[in-house]
Amino acid sequence: MSSEEGKREDLDDDVADMKDVKPLLEEAEVIKRLRERGEPIRLFGETPNETYQRLRNLEMQEPTGSKSQTDFKSAMEKIDQEYLKAMMMELHGDKVERKALKELSSIDEMKEICKGIADPDAEKDKLFGTVRHFYRWLFDVYEQTGEKKYRENEGDLAVKLERAKIKQAETYIRPLFRSLKKKTLDETLLRSFGEIAGALLERDYIGANDVYLRTAIGNAAWPIGVTMVGIHARTGREKLFAHNVAHVLNDEFQRKYLQAIKRLITFAQRHFPTDPSKCVEFNA
């Protein structure tokens, strides 16, 4: 047998081995991930194992996927449509109606309104309303600041991109506001967001980023080996759970509103300046 035939047989064996690999994901999850990437959920004659292998290959080639880019592209298209509509109205001599900007509270007023927001012993039911009020206010400041810049420099590409980010963040943070209103948000997350808000009100941006990282990434050690032997729990096993876990891995909604919170922290540092020693990458 020639060396070429031997190589071909080895390749065929490798492909056969790949087909025999049992999928690590449920079929519904495989379909969901393929749809998010805009890929066909099943090719002609493809088995569930082959579909799973195709998804694995796609995720290795493009780990982040294209979902967030699609969200951003949609936001940009919406802004372009608004801009073109305004231009057409001006050409026809029509008055362009713009949304009136609201009168917002100052950061010092919010300090008084949200007093005790970072208190670990704060009453849970009251905290839902206070946290929602703070982040609603901060997002309104973020949105109005972007709107003012856009009205002054409508043709500027950098301003358009910033406005698209604001529109994207608005979509991302909406589920958080809904959870806070219905009081269904996990208590650990609720108190973490309260801590971040307290640090932002004190203009302690390093502290706010520390809490954000602890919330999003977690600080638990990865479990190595067996975590439970017999009837006795392993020492320190509780450290693998609760507030130490990475909430960013829980689901897509949490990942998105945590990303929106990060944008608000970055905006607050620029909009409400303080001592450089309390800032993250000051003037970066």
Buried (B, 14 or more C-beta within 10 A) or exposed (E): EEEEEEEEEEEEEEEEEBEEEEBEEEEEEBBEBBEEBEBEBBEEEBEEBBBBBBBBEBEEEEEEBEBBEEBBEBBBEEBEEBBEEBEEEEEEEEEEEEEEEEEEBEBEEBBEEBEEBBEEEBEEEEBBEBBBBBBEBBBBBBBBBBBEBBEEEBEEEEBBEBBBBBBBBBBBBBBBBBBBEEEEBEEBBBBBBBBBBBBBBBBBBEBBBBBBEBBBBBEBEEEEEEEEEEEEEEEEEEEBEEBBBBBBEEEEBBBBBBBBBBBBBBBBBEEBBBEEEBBEEEEE
